[in-house]
Each structure stands twice: as structure tokens, then as C-alpha cells.
């Protein structure tokens, strides 16, 4: 497919680039003239006059291009192509079809195209096979004696990156007498060479099929609409490749963006101040599913210093500058070995066995807002990405830019920089030390802190409380809030959904608490707050779930830009206005969320700390991390040689069988004593039954349901017994085929489905358990609800119905086993979702005699579990209502599309 066949030849191909301006131009000169007359670069501060201002005509033309490359939501005229595509894509595009059924096509960057080469950097012919890795006997477990020793080992492997340290100390001006203590103290910064860490990532064979070697743009073959998924599908990687490829020596190289992240963490509150400041690194080439699945694609590369002083000196400007600059200087020092490879290609072996020439570059930085302020060297309450004034963040202005910031620092006084532009003049960001580094451009979106914690927890939940106090007074508002808590506590259990037995009244919120409450909060407040507030919550939740998708379509970006939430006057909320731009630049935000680094805290910081003696714990934590890295490297090596198939037990049985075959000449003939080993499917299941499980294996099917492995011996043995046991009304056996044989009853079934937007394995597979048991955890019955397919030709809820599973059973007829489920049917209340909450409403179905409608279905018709939340109305619910009575106590329910991201996708 040629690029020319796909390109739009509309003469007005260059958009203005300013927010909400829909003008398009034929030439750059026309666009520049329009900017000079219509869009001044800055707006005066709301409360003070600007002592220095710059209009567009005062700046060189390169500034416009830089601002345009980082600007927000580009409106497009009908029939025009993507803004970045129209400006940057050459005519000799390398295009190929992609995915099942060739439903997508990709335009690859023509110059930085990741061509394989040999160990000396000479490019290979197209289709050349990689040189084979060094051979290794299948029983060579060096440096371990055998497999058992490897699986119980804690260390002893040679392919690791050693920890190093350097000291940092204040070197500024000191008083002649009474030198402050912090001026003489030195601090240790521990780190590992990120250059070696990243080379190990590139060489990891686990990533060979999950890595992008060149930037690309992905489109649908149906309508030529673009979509964004992994990092290399974004415009930022493409634009960087354009810049790098201007040097002819880089032709054919692979661009490797270095993604960084840092965040302070506390390992124990009870034992005093135990704070650590880990620094993490990843690469943009590995796909989001690998980074989110925590497959060692995010590595800890340092522990930054955390200097402390007395309260008396903490507010000293010199100390604050020293504290902040130490952060940047430390990161610059840690990354210094990467600097040569950012301008001159180096040869690296990749996991697929090929060598490639590599060019490194600073990629996005994963951080929460406080960390972003530190990174961007700005004043708190300002936006790290754009020039909007902190007192008027709703006013749209152009993005911050390294060159423009440096120009302001040269021309404007420090006090005016602070007050009018939010810039701290005497700080130098670490990105200034590296080629193509612009820290404002590298600020990544942060779903966890900006949306889930910053907007939902800190703003919207508080907003509900303030509204109720304002409208009803303190006493009545507290009663309503207590009933909202009871509503939350009364919600039925669901696999992967955290329950709140006391409602949302907990003092210390974690990220997981906020995520779980988001899933159930909307139905709980319905009836107590105005419709507009309900719709605002609905719009915000849908925004959160849309940007969390693993694939974001062009139509989704338009939807995100036209929500009903119009103002974002607080920094974290204001960041939402940049998401359309950030998705275009960096791909789907779920691959850059700070929840990835926070999860990494557990393995890299918190668990090593718990295993330490607590005395000078950092040194012990470094050793633990080094041992974990050695084990991970061993695992990769042994797996690449097919030495980890099966388990230790199967390995031992195989060895015993081999020994027996050698000792008995005729033992190879089948007999009743022959040991048969079941095949290993190389799939690992991680997690627990209640939280949902991650299937660490390839993509298998879209959805599949399987009964539990063990049936219940004390439950029904025949169909009439099952009828008496599990139905709220009699199943009309006269309407069912007659079967007089025995049946086996099961308390649960496992649903395995493809859910890449949720926490899942590297193939996007996830498993949940559907319960149908008369006694759950010795407390009460539990009968889960399910989606089941009624019309496979219709997508979403239009082709599915809801049922409550009263029991699972199987029977055998003519040597064929039939797994089935007894379900109570629900019917949809309308042809579409509720306008206020965006959720479908269902109610129990009844027969002609007003008895619940019950039926038997094959488990193959079940898609996955469904979660229902009662429609509570405007009255308080009984104080003694339990969550296990939820499905019986109400007459109508919301189908909770916010239960998880997969449920959102299939019910929206």
C-alpha cells in the first residue's frame, strides 16, 4: 500500500495549532501571519501587570514550530488528515497491514527503521537470520547444581548490574562564621548504570515479540481513522526520529526512548521516618502490556538522597534551592553514561537475536503533580506543561518550551518570573544536560494522581459532602452521608471488587481505595444530589475509563474534548485538558501511569525493607534487589533454552522415568505401571480467586467459561434434587428434556477473557471466578450474576442479557459432557442506558404466574461475570441490610459498567 493512496491532498493541510482555532493554511508563511495578528503568545496576569511581555513577532520562526509540536487538541477541518501526519509524513512511507484480518495498517518511519546489523554495525540483507546464541546443554544449570537449587536460590548469578554510589554536598556560598549544618553535610546517592540496565532490557528474549523497533502511525483500513496504543505509536517518538535522522550517520538505527519515574515512598509509619526515594527506568520500545504486567520492563536504577534539616532552616531559600537542584544534579549524574549514545549510534544485541544500531533519548517522566513541579522547575499551583496563569488555569495558552523558558530567564527578573510565569529562575533541570531534552515536553499523564486521587477523591467526593452540608445543614447532611455509606456497604460482592463494610468513611485513602470507590459511588449518591451532579460524576468516570483503554481511537479523543466538565481551575484537574495532546504524543496513558511505579515500590522497596534488619536498611535492600535481578536474569536464560517447561515435580518424575527406561529393556512398552506426564501449557496464573487472576501467557480466546475442577459431593446428584436445592421457584421439568442420570454440581466456574485495559498478563488475559454456592465463607449464600450471549452478531449489551446463577452442574449424555448453569433471568428496563448514570437498568423477569423466570443454559453462552448495584431511590435503606441480600431486596438494578474496564467496554 503506498502512502500516496492514503494521503489527503486537501490544499488546506496546515492547521493553526492554537486551541479551538479552526483555521487551516496552505503554507507555513500564511499560518505565521495569522498567528502574528490573531494569537498573542501571552496574556497578562489577572492581578498584576506584566513587566515583560513578548508577542509572537518578537520570536524567531523556530519558536512557532516548537510550540505547535507541543500544543493541545488540534481541531481538524472536514476531510483533512491528521495534523502531525500532514506536516511530517514523507511520501516514501513504509506501510504494511497489521493485526488479524488486515483491519489495520501502519505507516513506519522511513529513516529510523531499526534495521538489523551484525556485531560490528554493518547492516544485514533483508530477511537475514540472526546469529544463534551460544549453545548450552539442557541440563546445565550453572551456576546452580540443578533446577531445585535454582528455584530456591537467592543469589549467585553473574549477569547483573552492580550498585554504585556518589556523594552530593552543598557547594554554594557559605558564611564566614556559624555555617549551617546542612551546608557541610554530604549525602549518598546509590545507583546502577542505566546504560547496562537498558541494554539488558533490549536483550531480553521475553520481549522479542513485544517490542517496537521503529516509530509508526496506526490506522483503520475501514475509514483511515488513526488509533493510539503503545508508546511508539505516538507523535513524540516520530518527531524525535525526524530530528535524529537529520544526521545521516543514524540512518537505519533504532530509537530507544528512556522512560524515567520517581516517587517518594514510606515503608513503615509505625517505626518512624522510613522514607525512600527510588528512581526507575524503562524503555518506550516495550509495549504497554509488558510494562503494565510488571515483567521487569521497569527497573529500579537508583535511590535519590533525601536531605533533612531543622524546621528553622527548612524555609531558607538557599536550602530549598539546594534541595531541588540536588534532585536534578543527581539524575544527571546517574544518566551520564547514556549521553554518548544519544548522538552516536551504538550496536546492541536484541532479544530476537539480531544486533541493531541504537540511539537513546530522554523519554517521558512518570511523576505525580508534586514531582512534576520539581521536574519542571516551576512554582506550585502552576501547570508544568502550559503557560496558563495559576489564578486562571481555564484560560488556554501555549505550551511551555525549553527555548522560550531560557529566553525568559535571560530577559525577565527572578521575581517577575516567579509571579507572572511560575518559573524558578535559578534551577537547572537535568534534561538541559542531554541532547533533545525538554522537560516540559516530557511530563507524562498520570491517571492515578491527576484523575483518581486528585479529581475524584480530593475534589468530587468532597464536593458531595459540601453540597449536602450547604443544602441540608450539618445534622441532616451527616444522616444522608451515613446512608450513602450503608448503600456502599450493601453492594453485592464481585470478583476483583473491594468491599467497603463501613462505607467510604476511612481516614487514610490509598490509590486502591480510590479506584474501588469510583466503581460503586455513583449509584450510592443518586437520589441525594441533583441530576446535574450525577451527570458530572458520570462524565468524569467515563473520561477516566476512556483514557485508561489500551487502544484509543480518534473518535475517543473527540469525545474526551467535548465532555460536560468545562472548567479545571486546579492544577490536577486542569491537567485533564492536556490529555488529548498527551495521547497523541505518547499513546495510551495506561502505559505511563504512576500506578506502574507505585506497584514497583512493593517489590523494589517495601518487601526488601521488610526482609532487612531495619538497621542501615538501605544497604540490605540494595543486596536484595541485586539478588532478585540475578534470579530474574537466570530465569530469562534458562527459559530461552527451554529448561523451565513443567515443574520441579514433573522434572523429577521425568528423570525417574528415564532411569527406569534405561534399567528395564522392555519398559518402553505401555503397561499399567507406566508414568504418563501431562503436557505443560506454559501458563502461570497469578493472584487470588477473589481479586481476580492474571494469566501470564499468550492471548488465548476472547472469552471462555469452565466449571471448577472439583464437584461438590454433598450437593444434588439428580436434576430433581437440584431443582429442590437451588431454585427460588420450581423449574418446570416438563419443559426440559428428560434426563434420569446422575449430575455433578459445582460451586463455581472460571471465566477467562481478554481484558488488556485491566490488570492482566502479557497477553492481556484475565480470569475471574463466578460463584454459585449455598454458603460462602460460612456466612451466607452467594449467587453471582453473569452476562450471557443472546445474539453474537450484535456488539455490547444489545447482544447480551443478564442472569443470576443459582447453580452450576454437568451431566453426561451419550459419552458427551454438558456443563450447564441454572439462572434466574433479568430483563432490560429500556432499549438503552440510563441518561443520568450511563448504566443499563435491569429488573428480575417473572413468569405468567408472577414467579421468577428460571432457565438452564450451557456455560458456553456465558461471557463473564456481571455486577449489579441496586437503584436505591430517594429513601434511606434499612440499617441491617447485608450485602448478600442485595439481589433479593430490590426490584431494579444498574448493570455496573464501572466494575472494571472490560465491563465498561462491553456495556458502553
Secondary structure, DSSP 8 states (H G I E B T S, - for coil): --HHHH----S--EE--STT---EESSHHHHHHHHHHH--S----SSS--SS---GGGS-HHHHHHHHHT-S-----TT---HHHHHH--SS-EEEEESGGG-EEEEE-SSS---EE-TTS-B--TT----------TT--TTSSSHHHHHT-----S----EEEEEEE--S---SSS--HHHH-EEEEEEE-HHHHHHHHHT-GGGTTSB--S-EEEEETTT--EEE-SGGGSHHHHHHHHHHTTSGGGTT-EEEEEEEEEEEEES-STTS--EEEEEEEEETTB-HHHHHTTSS-SEEEEE-------HHHHT-HHHHHHHHHHHHHHHHHHTGGGSGGGTS-EEEE-TTS-EEEEEEEEEEEE--HHHHHHHHTB-TTS-SSB---TT-TTS---B--HHHHHHHHHHS-HHHIIIII-B-TT---GGGGSTT--GGGGB---IIIIIIIIIIIIIIIHHHHHHHHHHHHHHHHHHHHHHHHHHHHTS---TT----TTTT--SS--HHHHHHHHTTHHHHHBTTB-HHHHHHHHHHHHHHHHHTSSSEEHHHHHHHHT-S-----SHHHHGGGGHHHHHHHHS-GGGS-HHHHHHHHIIIIIHHHHTS-SSSHHHHHHHHHHHHHHHHHHHHHHHHTT--SS-HHHHHHHHHHHHHHHH-TTTTS--TT----------EEEEETTTEEEEES----SEEEEE-SS--TTS--SHHHHHHHH-SS---GGGS----S-EEEESEEEEEEE-TTSS--TTSEEEEEEEEEEEETTTEEEE-EEEEES-TTS-GGGGEEEEEEEEEEEEEETTEEEEEEEEEEEEESSSS--TTT---EEEE-B-TTS-B-EEEEEGGGEEEEE-EEE--TTS---TT--GGGHHHH-S-EEE-TTSSHHHHHHH-
